Amino acid sequence: MRGLVNFCDYFVICSGNTDRHVKAIADYIDEELAKLGQKARYRQGLNKADWIVLDNGDVVTHIFQKKLREFYNLEYLWQEAKPVKWE
């Protein structure tokens, strides 16, 4: 993302099936970052949990319910960014 935006190096975009699933993914990310001594600078969407954004500085994570991910299609919006494969 660096070069396209000035606020992060990476977007992580993922999906959950339900609001509980999306929230569980966000909670897991928070827990794992805490183990590394890190904390999200900004969190948005935790109450409704249809689209949660976690801003950890260099990495911004978007966790969507599947239909909302298809609707907003961030991959298309940021298509100029170089994709990084993750397994």
DSSP file (Angstrom, degrees, kcal/mol; ACC not computed):
  #  RESIDUE AA STRUCTURE BP1 BP2  ACC     N-H-->O    O-->H-N    N-H-->O    O-->H-N    TCO  KAPPA ALPHA  PHI   PSI    X-CA   Y-CA   Z-CA
    1    1 A M    >>        0   0    0      0, 0.0     3,-2.6     0, 0.0     4,-2.1   0.000 360.0 360.0 360.0 -28.2    0.0    0.0    0.0
    2    2 A R  B 34  +a    5   0A   0      7,-0.7     4,-0.1     1,-0.3     7,-0.1  -0.363 360.0  34.4 -59.8 136.7    2.9    2.3    0.6
    3    3 A G  T 34 S+     0   0    0      2,-1.0    -1,-0.3    78,-0.0     3,-0.1  -0.077 119.3  54.1 102.1 -31.0    3.2    4.5   -2.4
    4    4 A L  T <4 S+     0   0    0     -3,-2.6     2,-0.3     1,-0.3    -2,-0.2   0.753 121.2  17.0 -97.6 -35.8   -0.5    4.6   -2.9
    5    5 A V  B  <  -a    2   0A   0     -4,-2.1    -2,-1.0     3,-0.3    -1,-0.3  -0.901  61.8-142.9-132.5 161.6   -1.4    5.7    0.6
    6    6 A N  S    S+     0   0    0     -2,-0.3     3,-0.1    -4,-0.1    -4,-0.1   0.241  88.7  66.6-108.6  13.4    0.6    7.4    3.4
    7    7 A F  S    S+     0   0    0      1,-0.2     2,-0.3    -6,-0.1    -1,-0.1   0.530 104.0   9.8-115.2  -7.0   -0.9    5.6    6.4
    8    8 A C        -     0   0    0      1,-0.1    -3,-0.3    -3,-0.1    -1,-0.2  -0.990  47.2-140.5-162.5 165.2    0.1    2.0    6.1
    9    9 A D  S    S+     0   0    0     49,-2.7    -7,-0.7    -2,-0.3     2,-0.3   0.730  87.3  25.5 -97.0 -31.0    2.2   -0.5    4.3
   10   10 A Y  E     -b   59   0B   0     48,-2.3    50,-2.5    -9,-0.2     2,-0.4  -0.976  54.6-154.6-138.8 146.9   -0.3   -3.4    4.0
   11   11 A F  E     -b   60   0B   0     -2,-0.3     2,-0.5    48,-0.2    50,-0.2  -0.970  13.4-159.5-108.7 135.3   -4.0   -4.0    4.0
   12   12 A V  E     -b   61   0B   0     48,-2.4    50,-3.6    -2,-0.4     2,-0.5  -0.985  11.3-171.1-110.1 126.5   -5.2   -7.5    5.2
   13   13 A I  E     +b   62   0B   0     -2,-0.5     2,-0.3    48,-0.2    50,-0.2  -0.976  16.4 151.4-122.9 122.4   -8.6   -8.3    3.9
   14   14 A C  E     -b   63   0B   0     48,-2.5    50,-2.6    -2,-0.5     2,-0.3  -0.901  27.6-133.8-144.3 172.5  -10.5  -11.3    5.1
   15   15 A S  E     -b   64   0B   0     -2,-0.3     2,-0.3    48,-0.2    50,-0.2  -0.922   7.3-164.0-133.0 153.2  -14.0  -12.6    5.7
   16   16 A G  E     -b   65   0B   0     48,-2.8    50,-1.5    -2,-0.3     3,-0.0  -0.872  25.9-127.7-126.2 165.1  -16.1  -14.3    8.3
   17   17 A N  S    S+     0   0    0     -2,-0.3     2,-0.3    48,-0.2    50,-0.1   0.817  85.8  11.1 -83.8 -32.1  -19.5  -16.0    7.9
   18   18 A T  S  > S-     0   0    0     47,-0.1     4,-2.6     1,-0.1     5,-0.2  -0.824  83.9 -95.9-138.4 172.8  -21.4  -14.3   10.7
   19   19 A D  H  > S+     0   0    0     -2,-0.3     4,-2.4     1,-0.2     5,-0.2   0.894 125.4  51.2 -60.7 -39.0  -21.1  -11.3   13.0
   20   20 A R  H  > S+     0   0    0      2,-0.2     4,-2.5     1,-0.2    -1,-0.2   0.897 110.1  49.0 -64.6 -39.8  -19.8  -13.7   15.7
   21   21 A H  H  > S+     0   0    0      2,-0.2     4,-2.2     1,-0.2    -2,-0.2   0.930 111.5  48.5 -65.2 -45.8  -17.2  -15.2   13.3
   22   22 A V  H  X S+     0   0    0     -4,-2.6     4,-2.1    27,-0.3    -2,-0.2   0.918 113.5  47.8 -59.8 -44.5  -16.0  -11.7   12.3
   23   23 A K  H  X S+     0   0    0     -4,-2.4     4,-2.8     1,-0.2    -1,-0.2   0.896 109.5  53.2 -64.0 -40.8  -15.7  -10.7   15.9
   24   24 A A  H  X S+     0   0    0     -4,-2.5     4,-2.4     2,-0.2    -1,-0.2   0.889 108.0  50.5 -63.2 -39.2  -13.8  -13.9   16.8
   25   25 A I  H  X S+     0   0    0     -4,-2.2     4,-2.3     2,-0.2    -1,-0.2   0.935 112.1  47.2 -62.9 -45.8  -11.3  -13.2   14.0
   26   26 A A  H  X S+     0   0    0     -4,-2.1     4,-2.5     1,-0.2    -2,-0.2   0.914 112.0  50.2 -62.1 -43.5  -10.8   -9.6   15.3
   27   27 A D  H  X S+     0   0    0     -4,-2.8     4,-2.6     1,-0.2    -1,-0.2   0.906 109.9  50.8 -61.7 -41.6  -10.4  -10.9   18.9
   28   28 A Y  H  X S+     0   0    0     -4,-2.4     4,-2.6     2,-0.2     5,-0.2   0.917 109.6  49.7 -62.7 -43.9   -7.9  -13.5   17.8
   29   29 A I  H  X S+     0   0    0     -4,-2.3     4,-2.4     1,-0.2     5,-0.2   0.933 111.9  49.1 -60.3 -45.7   -5.8  -10.9   16.0
   30   30 A D  H  X S+     0   0    0     -4,-2.5     4,-2.2     1,-0.2    -2,-0.2   0.913 111.7  49.3 -59.0 -44.0   -5.9   -8.7   19.1
   31   31 A E  H  X S+     0   0    0     -4,-2.6     4,-1.5     1,-0.2    -2,-0.2   0.917 112.3  46.7 -63.2 -44.6   -4.8  -11.6   21.3
   32   32 A E  H  X S+     0   0    0     -4,-2.6     4,-0.7     1,-0.2    -1,-0.2   0.882 112.3  50.0 -68.0 -38.2   -1.9  -12.6   19.1
   33   33 A L  H ><>S+     0   0    0     -4,-2.4     5,-2.8    -5,-0.2     3,-0.8   0.880 106.3  56.7 -66.4 -37.0   -0.7   -9.0   18.7
   34   34 A A  H ><5S+     0   0    0     -4,-2.2     3,-1.6     1,-0.3    -1,-0.2   0.870 100.4  58.1 -61.4 -36.4   -0.9   -8.6   22.5
   35   35 A K  H 3<5S+     0   0    0     -4,-1.5    -1,-0.3     1,-0.3    -2,-0.2   0.787 107.3  48.3 -62.6 -26.3    1.5  -11.6   22.8
   36   36 A L  T <<5S-     0   0    0     -3,-0.8    -1,-0.3    -4,-0.7    -2,-0.2   0.348 123.7-107.1 -93.7   4.6    3.9   -9.6   20.7
   37   37 A G  T < 5S+     0   0    0     -3,-1.6     2,-0.3     1,-0.3    -3,-0.2   0.726  80.8 123.8  77.8  22.1    3.4   -6.5   22.9
   38   38 A Q      < -     0   0    0     -5,-2.8     2,-0.3    -8,-0.1    -1,-0.3  -0.803  39.7-168.1-116.2 157.5    1.4   -4.7   20.3
   39   39 A K        -     0   0    0     -2,-0.3     2,-0.1    -3,-0.1    -9,-0.0  -0.997  33.7 -99.1-143.4 143.4   -2.1   -3.2   20.4
   40   40 A A        -     0   0    0     -2,-0.3    16,-0.3     1,-0.2     3,-0.1  -0.405  23.4-151.3 -61.7 133.3   -4.3   -1.8   17.7
   41   41 A R  S    S+     0   0    0     14,-2.7     2,-0.3     1,-0.3    15,-0.2   0.815  81.8  16.4 -72.0 -31.6   -4.1    2.0   17.5
   42   42 A Y  E     -C   55   0B   0     13,-1.3    13,-2.9     2,-0.0     2,-0.4  -0.999  63.4-173.2-147.6 137.7   -7.7    2.2   16.2
   43   43 A R  E     +C   54   0B   0     -2,-0.3     2,-0.4    11,-0.2    11,-0.2  -0.999   8.8 176.1-133.0 136.3  -10.7   -0.2   16.1
   44   44 A Q  E     +C   53   0B   0      9,-2.0     9,-2.4    -2,-0.4    -2,-0.0  -1.000  57.8  25.0-140.6 139.7  -13.9    0.3   14.4
   45   45 A G     >  +     0   0    0     -2,-0.4     4,-2.5     7,-0.2     6,-0.3   0.543  67.1 131.3  94.0   8.6  -17.0   -1.8   13.9
   46   46 A L  T  4 S+     0   0    0      1,-0.2     6,-0.1     2,-0.2   -23,-0.0   0.834  70.6  53.8 -65.8 -32.1  -16.7   -4.1   16.9
   47   47 A N  T  4 S+     0   0    0      1,-0.2    -1,-0.2     2,-0.0   -24,-0.1   0.952 121.4  26.7 -69.2 -49.5  -20.4   -3.6   18.0
   48   48 A K  T  4 S-     0   0    0      3,-0.1    -2,-0.2   -25,-0.0    -1,-0.2   0.840  87.4-160.9 -83.1 -34.4  -22.1   -4.5   14.8
   49   49 A A     <  +     0   0    0     -4,-2.5   -27,-0.3     2,-0.2   -26,-0.2   0.805  56.0 113.9  57.8  36.5  -19.3   -6.8   13.5
   50   50 A D  S    S+     0   0    0      1,-0.3    15,-2.4    -5,-0.3     2,-0.3   0.662  93.5  10.4 -99.7 -24.1  -20.2   -6.8    9.9
   51   51 A W  E    S- D   0  64B   0     -6,-0.3     2,-0.4    13,-0.2    -1,-0.3  -0.823  75.7-173.7-151.7 110.4  -17.0   -4.9    9.0
   52   52 A I  E     - D   0  63B   0     11,-2.8    11,-2.9    -2,-0.3     2,-0.5  -0.894   5.8-161.8-108.0 134.8  -14.3   -4.5   11.6
   53   53 A V  E     -CD  44  62B   0     -9,-2.4    -9,-2.0    -2,-0.4     2,-0.5  -0.975   4.4-171.8-116.7 127.3  -11.2   -2.4   10.9
   54   54 A L  E     -CD  43  61B   0      7,-2.4     7,-3.0    -2,-0.5     2,-0.7  -0.982   7.0-161.0-117.2 120.1   -8.1   -2.8   13.1
   55   55 A D  E     +CD  42  60B   0    -13,-2.9   -14,-2.7    -2,-0.5   -13,-1.3  -0.897  18.2 168.6-105.3 112.6   -5.3   -0.3   12.5
   56   56 A N        -     0   0    0      3,-2.8     2,-1.2    -2,-0.7     4,-0.1  -0.003  55.4-105.8-109.7  26.8   -2.0   -1.4   13.8
   57   57 A G  S    S+     0   0    0      1,-0.2    -1,-0.1     2,-0.1   -48,-0.1  -0.710 110.6  28.8  91.0 -93.7    0.1    1.3   12.2
   58   58 A D  S    S+     0   0    0     -2,-1.2   -49,-2.7   -50,-0.2   -48,-2.3   0.708 125.0  50.8 -75.3 -20.1    1.8   -0.4    9.2
   59   59 A V  E     -b   10   0B   0    -50,-0.2    -3,-2.8   -51,-0.2     2,-0.5  -0.978  62.9-168.6-124.9 127.3   -0.9   -2.9    8.8
   60   60 A V  E     -bD  11  55B   0    -50,-2.5   -48,-2.4    -2,-0.4     2,-0.5  -0.971  13.7-156.2-113.1 122.9   -4.7   -2.2    8.5
   61   61 A T  E     -bD  12  54B   0     -7,-3.0    -7,-2.4    -2,-0.5     2,-0.5  -0.863   6.4-165.1-105.4 129.4   -6.9   -5.2    8.8
   62   62 A H  E     -bD  13  53B   0    -50,-3.6   -48,-2.5    -2,-0.5     2,-0.6  -0.962   4.7-172.6-111.6 120.8  -10.4   -5.3    7.3
   63   63 A I  E     -bD  14  52B   0    -11,-2.9   -11,-2.8    -2,-0.5     2,-0.3  -0.959  14.8-179.9-117.9 114.5  -12.6   -8.2    8.5
   64   64 A F  E     -bD  15  51B   0    -50,-2.6   -48,-2.8    -2,-0.6     2,-0.3  -0.736  36.4-115.9-111.4 154.1  -15.9   -8.4    6.6
   65   65 A Q  E >>  -b   16   0B   0    -15,-2.4     4,-2.2    -2,-0.3     3,-0.6  -0.719  49.8-108.5 -74.4 146.3  -19.0  -10.6    6.6
   66   66 A K  H 3> S+     0   0    0    -50,-1.5     4,-2.2    -2,-0.3     5,-0.2   0.837 114.9  49.5 -53.6 -45.0  -18.8  -12.2    3.1
   67   67 A K  H 3> S+     0   0    0      1,-0.2     4,-2.0     2,-0.2    -1,-0.3   0.878 112.3  48.7 -65.9 -36.1  -21.7  -10.2    1.5
   68   68 A L  H <> S+     0   0    0     -3,-0.6     4,-2.8     2,-0.2     5,-0.3   0.874 108.5  54.1 -70.4 -35.8  -20.3   -6.9    2.7
   69   69 A R  H  X S+     0   0    0     -4,-2.2     4,-2.3     1,-0.2     5,-0.3   0.924 110.4  46.8 -62.0 -43.0  -16.9   -7.8    1.4
   70   70 A E  H  < S+     0   0    0     -4,-2.2    -2,-0.2    -5,-0.2    -1,-0.2   0.896 113.1  50.1 -63.7 -39.8  -18.4   -8.5   -2.0
   71   71 A F  H  < S+     0   0    0     -4,-2.0    -2,-0.2     1,-0.2    -1,-0.2   0.940 118.6  35.0 -65.5 -49.3  -20.4   -5.2   -1.9
   72   72 A Y  H  < S-     0   0    0     -4,-2.8     5,-0.2    -5,-0.1    -2,-0.2   0.782  85.2-166.4 -80.9 -27.2  -17.4   -3.0   -1.0
   73   73 A N    >X  +     0   0    0     -4,-2.3     4,-2.1    -5,-0.3     3,-0.9   0.873  10.8 178.8  45.6  57.5  -14.9   -4.9   -3.0
   74   74 A L  H 3> S+     0   0    0     -5,-0.3     4,-2.6     1,-0.3    -1,-0.1   0.811  75.4  65.9 -59.7 -30.3  -11.8   -3.3   -1.5
   75   75 A E  H 34 S+     0   0    0      1,-0.2    -1,-0.3     2,-0.2     6,-0.2   0.896 107.2  40.8 -59.5 -38.6   -9.6   -5.5   -3.7
   76   76 A Y  H X4 S+     0   0    0     -3,-0.9     3,-1.7     1,-0.2    -2,-0.2   0.916 112.3  54.4 -73.7 -43.6  -11.0   -3.7   -6.8
   77   77 A L  H 3< S+     0   0    0     -4,-2.1     3,-0.2     1,-0.3    -2,-0.2   0.872 119.5  33.9 -57.5 -38.6  -10.9   -0.3   -5.1
   78   78 A W  T >< S+     0   0    0     -4,-2.6     3,-2.0     1,-0.2    -1,-0.3  -0.131  77.7 133.4-108.0  35.1   -7.1   -0.8   -4.3
   79   79 A Q  T <   +     0   0    0     -3,-1.7    -1,-0.2     1,-0.3    -2,-0.1   0.685  63.1  67.4 -63.1 -18.9   -6.3   -2.8   -7.4
   80   80 A E  T 3  S+     0   0    0     -3,-0.2    -1,-0.3    -4,-0.2     2,-0.2   0.679  82.0  95.5 -75.0 -16.2   -3.2   -0.7   -8.0
   81   81 A A  S <  S-     0   0    0     -3,-2.0   -78,-0.0    -6,-0.2    -3,-0.0  -0.477  88.0-110.0 -73.6 145.9   -1.6   -2.1   -4.9
   82   82 A K        -     0   0    0     -2,-0.2     2,-0.1     1,-0.0    -1,-0.1  -0.654  34.8-129.1 -76.6 120.9    0.7   -5.1   -5.3
   83   83 A P        -     0   0    0      0, 0.0     2,-0.5     0, 0.0    -1,-0.0  -0.440  14.8-152.2 -72.0 145.7   -1.0   -8.2   -3.9
   84   84 A V        -     0   0    0     -2,-0.1     2,-0.2     2,-0.0    -2,-0.0  -0.980  14.8-133.6-117.9 119.4    1.0  -10.3   -1.4
   85   85 A K        -     0   0    0     -2,-0.5     2,-0.4     2,-0.0     0, 0.0  -0.488  23.1-169.7 -74.0 140.9    0.1  -14.0   -1.3
   86   86 A W              0   0    0     -2,-0.2    -2,-0.0     1,-0.1    -1,-0.0  -0.998 360.0 360.0-133.9 132.9   -0.4  -15.5    2.2
   87   87 A E              0   0    0     -2,-0.4    -1,-0.1     0, 0.0    -2,-0.0   0.367 360.0 360.0-118.5 360.0   -0.8  -19.1    3.0
